[in-house]
Amino acid sequence: MAPSVSFSGCAFMYPYHLGVANYIAEHFDVSDLRSAGASGGFTGAVTLAADVTEEEHWECLQTAKELWASRLLGPFLIQTKEWMAPYYHVLLKHESALLVRLPPASLSSPTTKGGRQLVA
């Protein structure tokens, strides 16, 4: 069974997740590691899964900061697609690494028990 690590969702733990992910990447063999992350925890997971660097995360945060500055509530009550937008170019850059590390079942469309497609 492959080792795994997961990162909980919490934007305030973003720096902590990155620190933990970087420590794991620097001190352990992550070639067979499975990682998962929810919401803000995706940053730690993608760091381990695709070798996204601290510099790339920093650039994405600066772009996000500009987006948030234009909103009345800043980063609060933001939709997921708006939060992810600064990361699109980084994820595309690391797409091949992500596809190699993803389990085959994760590449299929999610369906309900009745077989209806959940994602268009």
Contacts in CASP RR format, 6 or more apart in sequence:
PFRMAT RR
TARGET T0000
AUTHOR 0000-0000-0000
METHOD contacts of the structure
MODEL  1
MAPSVSFSGCAFMYPYHLGVANYIAEHFDVSDLRSAGASGGFTGAVTLAA
DVTEEEHWECLQTAKELWASRLLGPFLIQTKEWMAPYYHVLLKHESALLV
RLPPASLSSPTTKGGRQLVA
2 32 0 8 1.000
2 33 0 8 1.000
2 34 0 8 1.000
3 32 0 8 1.000
3 33 0 8 1.000
3 34 0 8 1.000
4 33 0 8 1.000
4 34 0 8 1.000
4 35 0 8 1.000
4 36 0 8 1.000
5 24 0 8 1.000
5 33 0 8 1.000
5 34 0 8 1.000
5 35 0 8 1.000
5 36 0 8 1.000
5 45 0 8 1.000
5 48 0 8 1.000
6 35 0 8 1.000
6 36 0 8 1.000
6 37 0 8 1.000
6 38 0 8 1.000
6 45 0 8 1.000
7 13 0 8 1.000
7 17 0 8 1.000
7 20 0 8 1.000
7 21 0 8 1.000
7 35 0 8 1.000
7 36 0 8 1.000
7 37 0 8 1.000
7 38 0 8 1.000
7 40 0 8 1.000
7 41 0 8 1.000
7 42 0 8 1.000
7 43 0 8 1.000
7 44 0 8 1.000
7 45 0 8 1.000
8 37 0 8 1.000
8 38 0 8 1.000
8 41 0 8 1.000
9 37 0 8 1.000
9 38 0 8 1.000
9 39 0 8 1.000
9 40 0 8 1.000
9 41 0 8 1.000
10 39 0 8 1.000
10 40 0 8 1.000
10 41 0 8 1.000
11 39 0 8 1.000
11 40 0 8 1.000
11 75 0 8 1.000
13 40 0 8 1.000
13 41 0 8 1.000
14 40 0 8 1.000
14 41 0 8 1.000
14 43 0 8 1.000
17 40 0 8 1.000
17 41 0 8 1.000
17 43 0 8 1.000
17 44 0 8 1.000
18 43 0 8 1.000
18 44 0 8 1.000
18 47 0 8 1.000
18 54 0 8 1.000
18 57 0 8 1.000
20 44 0 8 1.000
21 35 0 8 1.000
21 43 0 8 1.000
21 44 0 8 1.000
21 45 0 8 1.000
21 47 0 8 1.000
21 48 0 8 1.000
22 47 0 8 1.000
22 54 0 8 1.000
24 30 0 8 1.000
24 33 0 8 1.000
24 48 0 8 1.000
25 47 0 8 1.000
25 48 0 8 1.000
25 51 0 8 1.000
30 48 0 8 1.000
33 48 0 8 1.000
34 101 0 8 1.000
34 103 0 8 1.000
35 44 0 8 1.000
35 45 0 8 1.000
35 46 0 8 1.000
35 48 0 8 1.000
35 49 0 8 1.000
36 45 0 8 1.000
37 44 0 8 1.000
37 45 0 8 1.000
39 80 0 8 1.000
40 83 0 8 1.000
43 52 0 8 1.000
43 57 0 8 1.000
46 52 0 8 1.000
46 87 0 8 1.000
46 91 0 8 1.000
46 94 0 8 1.000
46 98 0 8 1.000
47 57 0 8 1.000
49 97 0 8 1.000
49 98 0 8 1.000
49 101 0 8 1.000
49 102 0 8 1.000
50 91 0 8 1.000
50 94 0 8 1.000
50 97 0 8 1.000
50 98 0 8 1.000
50 101 0 8 1.000
51 94 0 8 1.000
51 97 0 8 1.000
52 90 0 8 1.000
52 94 0 8 1.000
56 90 0 8 1.000
56 93 0 8 1.000
59 86 0 8 1.000
59 90 0 8 1.000
60 86 0 8 1.000
60 87 0 8 1.000
60 90 0 8 1.000
61 86 0 8 1.000
63 85 0 8 1.000
63 86 0 8 1.000
64 75 0 8 1.000
64 83 0 8 1.000
64 86 0 8 1.000
67 82 0 8 1.000
67 85 0 8 1.000
67 86 0 8 1.000
68 74 0 8 1.000
68 75 0 8 1.000
68 78 0 8 1.000
71 78 0 8 1.000
75 83 0 8 1.000
91 98 0 8 1.000
99 107 0 8 1.000
109 117 0 8 1.000
109 118 0 8 1.000
109 119 0 8 1.000
110 117 0 8 1.000
110 118 0 8 1.000
110 119 0 8 1.000
111 117 0 8 1.000
111 118 0 8 1.000
112 118 0 8 1.000
END
